[in-house]
Structures are given as C-alpha cells and as structure tokens.
Amino acid sequence: MVAIAGFTPERVIAAVKEMYSAVAAAPERPYHFPVGRSACLAVGYSESDLEGVPPESLAAFAGVAAPFRAGVIRPGHAVLDLGAGAGTDACIAARLAGPGGKVFALDMTPAMLERLRLLKARHGLANMEVIEGAADSIPLADASVDVVTSNGVLNLVFDKKKAVAEIFRVLRPGGHVQIADIVIGRPVDPDCSTDPKLWAECVVGATVFEDYLDLFRDAGFEDVTVLRSHDYFVLSRSAETREIARRFGARAVEIRMRRAAVAPSRLVQLARRLDPRRAIASLRRRGLAGTAALGLSMLACYGSLAATALLALSGYSAALHDAAVAGAVVLFAALAAVSVAAGTRRHGARAPLGLAVGGVAVLAYVMFVRYHLAVELAGFALLASAVLLDYRQRRRTRPTISTP
C-alpha cells in the first residue's frame, strides 16, 4: 500500500509513516488501496462488526481483511492491536473485551497516534490505551496480553522475524493471534526488489504464503489456521497496482494461531529452517527445481570427469563406474523433466515438456546405447531449453495460494 524507492529499514519506515500520515490527514482522498467504511465491508467485516465504531475511525480504515473472523477475544481479555491506525479494530476489540478488559492500540505514525488519542478522549474509551511503538519493538512486558490482533501490518515490517518474536514475547502462554495480512504466491525476483513500482501495494515487502506461516511456526505458534483468503487487490482503483499484484499472486489472508507454552529452542528452530523439504519447496515456487536438476545432471556427467582428471594431474588414479555415472546423469535429467511436467500442468504450455522428454531420450541413448559427444550436448541443450521455457511460462502465470 506504499511506494518505496529503497530497500532499507529507514526508507521503509519513512515511506510507511508518510503514506499513513496522508490517510490520517485526508482519508477522503483517492488512494491506490481502499479506505473507509466501504473498505471495511469490502474486505470482509459485517455490519454487526462495525456496530458502535465511531465514524471518524471508520473513515480512515485501511486494513486488508477481517481478522475478527478468528473469534478469539473474550470479555476481560487484554488485547494488543498491532498497527492500530485510525482505531477501527481497536474499537471492535474494546467492545469485545468489555469494561473488564483492556486494549493497547499501538502505532508508530504520529498522525495516526493523534487520531487515536482524540478518538479515546472524544468517545470515553476507558479500556483503551494508546501507545507509540513498532511491531519489532513492542513496549509491553513479557506475557502481558491474551490476544494480538493485526491488520495489514507485517507486510510493511522490514524485520518480520523479530516482529513475530515480539508477538510471541508479549503473549501469555496459550494466548492467540488473529491476523490479516498480504502474502504472495511466488517470490519477488532480486532485480525487482529496488524497483519503486513493485513496492506499490506492499508486494515487495510481502512474504511468500508458505514462508509466512513458517515464520510463526518456527517462533513457537501452534494450530496455525488460515481462515480465509481473498483478492484484496481487485479493490484497487489502480490498474498498475492490480497488474503488479497479479504478477506475484498477492492476496490477503486471515489467520488464527495459538502461542505455545514455551518457545522452541534455537536448535529446534535451526533444524526447521534447514529442513531440505523447505529448500525443495522454495526451488519449486521459484520455478527453479528443473534448473537445479539439470545442473545436477550436468555435474554428474562432466563433474565426475573433471574430478578424475584433476586427481590424475595430482598423481592419483581413480576409476569411474560408467554405469553409475550414466544412471546419475539420466536420473537427474528425468527429475528436470518431471519438474517441467509439473509446470505444464500449471501453465498449460506443452512445448517445454516436449523438449524435456526429447532431451531425456537423447541423453539416455548416448549414455546406454551409443555415445557421441555432439549428441550428448544436443540432449543437454534440449533439456536446458525446456527448463528455460518452463521458467518463463511460470513467470507469466499467476501463482495460487491454497486456502479454505
């Protein structure tokens, strides 16, 4: 929802403050994202959710979905609204927590903090406390709240891992998080990360859906449940914003989770991050699984020959098991073809799969029937063309996010 020309924490924070200061000062102006009461209803709030929320709060609403679908706030609860903005969610939380509860409305933008303080004073919101702070440095004591609610905030936070750790810290054991946020279906390319156009609507700052869930699981959250996903960006008045979001499969999600009794040890967290299944999934999301398999196939073919030659130059001798090398070459080539086939199911283009099958067939022929260097190189060329075409087709196809 902001446009940021640099990729540093200071630039991100400054741009976020600038944008939401504008919303606080003039919510009626046209923005690239929906604002106001109509935006509340468009992203999933019901009329009953908005009952009793002051009009001036609703006027500057700029959330992305409806986190209260989680249904975790009870009378007497202490609730932290992380990135409270104009106070719509804080007011709803205050009503649900009741006079025996308390809501901490946290924001880092001075203009929004001023709106929150005026809101509290004007409407006598005795169970609301306005506090200045950031998501990655929450000015509350450990285990001091029962629920953390947030709406369209973490995608704007530079150090998301630290912010999630802070959420875990301030929650009591067994406490809940209800969160609405922007996620993306495929990673933003490194060469796009400093493109100002791709910062529009938080796309570059957003996290890949699966990685977003893993952030919370790694920190010690349990029962992480996705309640809803919706195309938030279809509500944008900007065609450019809608196209940028489409390129990366950006959507809004509503998630509920529970804090475990204790945080996982550093060793457990490290083991989770080093899980090879995550690396494989990451390569698949980037459309690079085929590239990796092709590289392994070529490494098995030429790397083994190079290693043998280097050993010979060093005065050592080593015998290659031809059948084993040939088997490894064809196996990895076949894995590359399988990755291309998966891509074909996604984008529907059959040319990459045809090239991949042809490449595997040629390599199998030269490895097991009759060897010829030129034919071998042709086989790798076919396979490389297949992988490249598949990658380009994947980039043109909108990623999907599997949610209920």
Phi and psi in degrees as a GROMACS rama.xvg file:
@    title "Ramachandran Plot"
@    xaxis  label "Phi"
@    yaxis  label "Psi"
@TYPE xy
-130.688  160.912  VAL-2
-115.909  118.442  ALA-3
-123.66  126.687  ILE-4
-88.098  -13.4431  ALA-5
-126.306  167.265  GLY-6
-121.52  55.4149  PHE-7
-125.455  154.205  THR-8
-56.3763  -41.7366  PRO-9
-63.5231  -42.2223  GLU-10
-68.3656  -38.9713  ARG-11
-62.0617  -49.4751  VAL-12
-62.2208  -44.0436  ILE-13
-61.7026  -42.2299  ALA-14
-68.3395  -39.5276  ALA-15
-62.8005  -45.6297  VAL-16
-61.55  -40.9131  LYS-17
-63.502  -44.8212  GLU-18
-65.216  -46.8986  MET-19
-78.9267  -18.1745  TYR-20
-67.3179  -38.7793  SER-21
-63.6342  -41.9646  ALA-22
-64.0101  -41.0462  VAL-23
-64.3583  -38.8637  ALA-24
-79.2045  -36.2472  ALA-25
-144.227  72.0069  ALA-26
-65.0566  -17.8694  PRO-27
-79.0368  -12.3214  GLU-28
-66.9572  155.55  ARG-29
-76.2444  132.686  PRO-30
-124.772  168.683  TYR-31
-73.1876  -10.7338  HIS-32
-125.776  155.804  PHE-33
-71.2039  142.303  PRO-34
-135.445  145.483  VAL-35
104.162  -173.58  GLY-36
-62.0789  -41.0605  ARG-37
-62.2271  -33.0731  SER-38
-66.1768  -39.1713  ALA-39
-54.5219  -50.2557  CYS-40
-67.3942  -36.5286  LEU-41
-67.5434  -32.4561  ALA-42
-91.5511  -1.2235  VAL-43
127.393  -3.07927  GLY-44
-73.3443  148.395  TYR-45
-97.4568  165.367  SER-46
-59.6204  -37.5508  GLU-47
-67.3918  -32.0401  SER-48
-59.7815  -37.8158  ASP-49
-89.1612  0.480599  LEU-50
-61.0788  124.94  GLU-51
86.0928  -5.1896  GLY-52
-78.0089  125.981  VAL-53
-58.8414  143.363  PRO-54
-57.9701  -36.7479  PRO-55
-67.6421  -26.0761  GLU-56
-75.0216  -46.1186  SER-57
-62.0526  -32.6786  LEU-58
-61.1505  -30.7639  ALA-59
-109.629  19.1832  ALA-60
-63.6624  135.645  PHE-61
-142.342  34.267  ALA-62
-77.8029  174.94  GLY-63
-113.609  -15.8878  VAL-64
-162.969  -166.227  ALA-65
-119.962  90.7574  ALA-66
-66.4968  -18.792  PRO-67
-71.7812  -4.2674  PHE-68
-59.5891  -23.1553  ARG-69
-64.2322  -32.6707  ALA-70
63.4441  42.619  GLY-71
-107.8  -9.3986  VAL-72
-84.9113  129.755  ILE-73
-121.766  158.45  ARG-74
-55.2113  135.285  PRO-75
90.6285  -6.80101  GLY-76
-71.2918  148.122  HIS-77
-95.7985  126.094  ALA-78
-124.698  135.53  VAL-79
-105.066  121.472  LEU-80
-96.8942  105.177  ASP-81
-86.134  109.002  LEU-82
81.0998  59.0827  GLY-83
-69.687  -22.4993  ALA-84
58.9814  -129.048  GLY-85
-80.7767  -5.67192  ALA-86
100.071  9.54108  GLY-87
-60.3419  -52.0479  THR-88
-68.01  -33.9088  ASP-89
-63.8064  -38.7987  ALA-90
-66.9861  -42.3511  CYS-91
-62.4566  -44.3437  ILE-92
-63.7703  -38.487  ALA-93
-63.4079  -39.7186  ALA-94
-65.6905  -41.7723  ARG-95
-70.1123  -36.9692  LEU-96
-75.1951  -25.2163  ALA-97
75.2963  177.613  GLY-98
-62.5805  -22.9835  PRO-99
-84.8783  -6.06633  GLY-100
-104.156  -174.579  GLY-101
-151.333  142.534  LYS-102
-120.528  126.046  VAL-103
-96.9492  111.332  PHE-104
-94.9246  101.904  ALA-105
-102.917  134.266  LEU-106
-152.612  159.709  ASP-107
-110.066  -6.36965  MET-108
-92.6809  117.979  THR-109
-54.071  -39.8685  PRO-110
-65.3917  -39.0288  ALA-111
-70.4917  -38.1161  MET-112
-60.9217  -39.0486  LEU-113
-63.9247  -42.4788  GLU-114
-61.6814  -42.0586  ARG-115
-63.0789  -41.912  LEU-116
-67.2534  -39.9661  ARG-117
-64.7124  -39.7572  LEU-118
-60.642  -47.0919  LEU-119
-61.6847  -45.0095  LYS-120
-69.584  -42.8932  ALA-121
-68.1728  -34.1515  ARG-122
-109.647  7.92708  HIS-123
59.9791  43.948  GLY-124
-81.8839  81.786  LEU-125
-66.0574  -28.1429  ALA-126
-94.7608  19.4404  ASN-127
-117.074  132.848  MET-128
-121.038  124.727  GLU-129
-90.044  126.261  VAL-130
-131.595  143.706  ILE-131
-92.03  133.592  GLU-132
174.299  177.342  GLY-133
-122.941  160.587  ALA-134
-63.7125  -30.1981  ALA-135
-93.1374  7.68308  ASP-136
-155.902  76.9353  SER-137
-82.5193  123.08  ILE-138
-82.8156  55.7703  PRO-139
-130.656  157.217  LEU-140
-72.6874  161.321  ALA-141
-59.6388  143.567  ASP-142
48.9857  47.8493  ALA-143
-107.547  -7.17094  SER-144
-132.193  156.797  VAL-145
-93.0991  -29.2697  ASP-146
-140.957  138.694  VAL-147
-113.573  126.342  VAL-148
-117.055  144.815  THR-149
-153.929  146.94  SER-150
-141.63  104.027  ASN-151
68.2004  38.8252  GLY-152
-113.78  -50.5036  VAL-153
-61.1446  -28.8732  LEU-154
-64.6161  -17.6371  ASN-155
-96.0751  -5.08123  LEU-156
-87.9051  131.772  VAL-157
-70.6845  -49.924  PHE-158
-100.762  84.4854  ASP-159
-68.0264  -37.5056  LYS-160
-59.9026  -43.0531  LYS-161
-66.8279  -39.5286  LYS-162
-63.1729  -41.732  ALA-163
-65.6574  -38.9973  VAL-164
-63.0064  -37.1507  ALA-165
-66.4878  -40.1382  GLU-166
-60.1867  -44.5539  ILE-167
-61.1468  -41.6016  PHE-168
-62.9064  -45.4055  ARG-169
-79.937  -16.2738  VAL-170
-78.6467  144.058  LEU-171
-75.7076  151.134  ARG-172
-53.653  130.447  PRO-173
86.9164  -4.99627  GLY-174
-69.7439  166.285  GLY-175
-117.647  154.52  HIS-176
-117.328  132.559  VAL-177
-121.984  122.544  GLN-178
-139.25  139.984  ILE-179
-119.262  134.182  ALA-180
-158.632  171.36  ASP-181
-96.5723  132.809  ILE-182
-129.656  164.425  VAL-183
-122.391  157.259  ILE-184
-87.9631  -23.5643  GLY-185
-142.901  153.343  ARG-186
-65.6252  150.597  PRO-187
-76.7137  133.115  VAL-188
-64.07  146.085  ASP-189
-55.0559  -36.6884  PRO-190
-73.4768  -8.32961  ASP-191
-94.8184  -13.7506  CYS-192
-66.8045  -20.194  SER-193
-109.5  11.5898  THR-194
-82.4244  114.656  ASP-195
-55.1895  -34.7505  PRO-196
-62.5726  -33.1235  LYS-197
-84.1007  -4.51086  LEU-198
-82.0961  -14.9161  TRP-199
-57.6951  135.131  ALA-200
59.9477  31.5368  GLU-201
65.001  17.9742  CYS-202
-66.2064  -48.3376  VAL-203
-65.6322  -35.5062  VAL-204
-76.3341  -15.7437  GLY-205
-75.2994  159.157  ALA-206
-108.363  147.618  THR-207
-57.7754  136.854  VAL-208
-47.5376  -53.0928  PHE-209
-63.7136  -39.0343  GLU-210
-67.1943  -35.0065  ASP-211
-61.6198  -46.6682  TYR-212
-64.075  -39.0077  LEU-213
-65.012  -31.879  ASP-214
-54.9897  -45.178  LEU-215
-74.5233  -41.7008  PHE-216
-62.0206  -42.0799  ARG-217
-63.4363  -32.3265  ASP-218
-77.6445  -13.1462  ALA-219
114.229  17.9451  GLY-220
-91.2125  143.032  PHE-221
-120.189  167.39  GLU-222
51.1927  42.9774  ASP-223
-70.7721  112.757  VAL-224
-125.058  125.275  THR-225
-86.6899  118.429  VAL-226
-89.6048  -31.243  LEU-227
-165.578  149.08  ARG-228
-133.41  140.115  SER-229
-148.441  158.398  HIS-230
-82.021  87.1706  ASP-231
-63.5527  -35.3585  TYR-232
-75.583  -13.3089  PHE-233
-65.1751  -17.9418  VAL-234
-82.9356  -9.28311  LEU-235
-71.8862  141.455  SER-236
-81.5576  -8.09356  ARG-237
-96.9996  120.061  SER-238
-64.0196  -35.0155  ALA-239
-65.4151  -43.2484  GLU-240
-61.8191  -43.836  THR-241
-61.9951  -38.457  ARG-242
-69.8452  -40.6846  GLU-243
-61.775  -44.2304  ILE-244
-63.366  -39.4146  ALA-245
-63.563  -39.6662  ARG-246
-58.534  -35.4553  ARG-247
-108.637  7.88921  PHE-248
62.8894  37.7011  GLY-249
-74.856  135.061  ALA-250
-146.775  167.879  ARG-251
-101.464  142.255  ALA-252
-129.916  153.006  VAL-253
-116.849  127.212  GLU-254
-132.299  142.434  ILE-255
-121.941  142.008  ARG-256
-155.279  169.346  MET-257
-128.277  140.75  ARG-258
-77.5358  131.58  ARG-259
-70.7673  166.041  ALA-260
-63.3307  -39.2539  ALA-261
-135.295  153.842  VAL-262
-75.0082  145.347  ALA-263
-64.3621  149.852  PRO-264
-65.7861  162.707  SER-265
-60.6772  -35.0372  ARG-266
-65.4106  -42.5555  LEU-267
-65.3162  -43.0933  VAL-268
-62.1043  -41.6822  GLN-269
-63.6162  -42.7018  LEU-270
-61.2772  -38.983  ALA-271
-64.5644  -42.3162  ARG-272
-70.2907  -27.9537  ARG-273
-90.6645  3.00707  LEU-274
-56.5098  119.064  ASP-275
-59.85  -23.8591  PRO-276
-63.6509  -32.1284  ARG-277
-67.3746  -42.8087  ARG-278
-62.0234  -42.0492  ALA-279
-64.9044  -43.27  ILE-280
-63.4244  -37.8478  ALA-281
-64.4058  -42.3237  SER-282
-62.3972  -39.9411  LEU-283
-64.6997  -42.453  ARG-284
-63.2855  -33.559  ARG-285
-82.8409  -3.19977  ARG-286
71.3371  23.5898  GLY-287
-108.438  3.49852  LEU-288
-62.5816  -41.006  ALA-289
-63.3268  -40.5558  GLY-290
-61.6071  -43.2448  THR-291
-64.0538  -43.6872  ALA-292
-65.2928  -39.835  ALA-293
-61.9154  -43.0869  LEU-294
-60.9301  -40.7211  GLY-295
-66.5251  -37.2261  LEU-296
-63.201  -45.376  SER-297
-68.7195  -34.537  MET-298
-65.5032  -42.3335  LEU-299
-61.2314  -35.7484  ALA-300
-76.5983  -56.3531  CYS-301
-96.3558  -25.9474  TYR-302
-65.8337  -40.1146  GLY-303
-65.2136  -38.5859  SER-304
-66.1552  -41.9778  LEU-305
-64.9406  -40.9756  ALA-306
-62.8292  -41.3434  ALA-307
-63.252  -41.309  THR-308
-65.2655  -41.3133  ALA-309
-64.8393  -39.5851  LEU-310
-62.7567  -41.0032  LEU-311
-62.6509  -41.2199  ALA-312
-65.1799  -27.1421  LEU-313
-86.5489  -0.00379337  SER-314
93.6469  8.88096  GLY-315
-108.829  153.334  TYR-316
-119.36  144.202  SER-317
-145.923  138.758  ALA-318
-102.562  130.98  ALA-319
-87.9388  138.276  LEU-320
-89.1932  100.735  HIS-321
-55.1254  -43.3976  ASP-322
-64.0009  -38.5045  ALA-323
-66.6969  -43.3373  ALA-324
-63.5965  -46.834  VAL-325
-60.035  -42.0009  ALA-326
-62.6656  -41.0823  GLY-327
-65.6143  -41.5729  ALA-328
-59.7261  -49.4205  VAL-329
-69.9975  -35.9946  VAL-330
-60.8693  -50.623  LEU-331
-67.7751  -34.0671  PHE-332
-62.7593  -40.4533  ALA-333
-65.4651  -37.2133  ALA-334
-64.0182  -38.1579  LEU-335
-61.6619  -41.2371  ALA-336
-65.4332  -37.8929  ALA-337
-62.2581  -41.4158  VAL-338
-62.7742  -41.6181  SER-339
-63.6208  -39.216  VAL-340
-62.3041  -39.3505  ALA-341
-62.7175  -38.8864  ALA-342
-65.0275  -36.2659  GLY-343
-62.5945  -38.6639  THR-344
-63.2601  -28.678  ARG-345
-84.7933  -46.1313  ARG-346
-104.234  -13.3316  HIS-347
82.9335  -6.11018  GLY-348
-78.0808  126.411  ALA-349
-94.1055  -16.9868  ARG-350
-58.7506  -45.1728  ALA-351
-59.1316  -40.892  PRO-352
-65.6777  -40.4995  LEU-353
-61.1944  -42.8488  GLY-354
-65.1259  -39.6612  LEU-355
-65.2652  -45.9019  ALA-356
-62.1864  -41.4179  VAL-357
-62.4529  -41.5375  GLY-358
-62.6078  -43.9039  GLY-359
-63.5912  -42.0685  VAL-360
-61.9549  -43.0178  ALA-361
-64.4285  -43.8306  VAL-362
-65.464  -39.9105  LEU-363
-62.4912  -38.6483  ALA-364
-63.1021  -49.8832  TYR-365
-71.2283  -25.6318  VAL-366
-81.0272  -34.5555  MET-367
-115.553  -15.1504  PHE-368
-112.925  -67.7152  VAL-369
-145.965  118.266  ARG-370
-84.7403  137.361  TYR-371
-152.536  127.834  HIS-372
-58.2508  -44.3737  LEU-373
-62.323  -39.3599  ALA-374
-68.0603  -39.6294  VAL-375
-59.9395  -46.3955  GLU-376
-63.2935  -36.3482  LEU-377
-63.9626  -39.4086  ALA-378
-61.4505  -45.2572  GLY-379
-65.1124  -36.4671  PHE-380
-63.7985  -41.9849  ALA-381
-61.4542  -45.3246  LEU-382
-65.7162  -41.3202  LEU-383
-63.4828  -40.2996  ALA-384
-62.3401  -40.8514  SER-385
-61.8888  -45.9709  ALA-386
-63.71  -42.4689  VAL-387
-64.6097  -46.2033  LEU-388
-62.4172  -41.168  LEU-389
-61.3199  -43.0969  ASP-390
-61.6555  -43.6425  TYR-391
-65.3857  -37.972  ARG-392
-67.5945  -38.2511  GLN-393
-62.383  -38.9755  ARG-394
-64.4434  -29.4604  ARG-395
-83.6822  -14.0364  ARG-396
-97.8465  134.082  THR-397
-67.0007  125.499  ARG-398
-66.905  157.857  PRO-399
-115.803  151.953  THR-400
-118.749  116.998  ILE-401
-84.163  108.307  SER-402
-138.786  164.305  THR-403
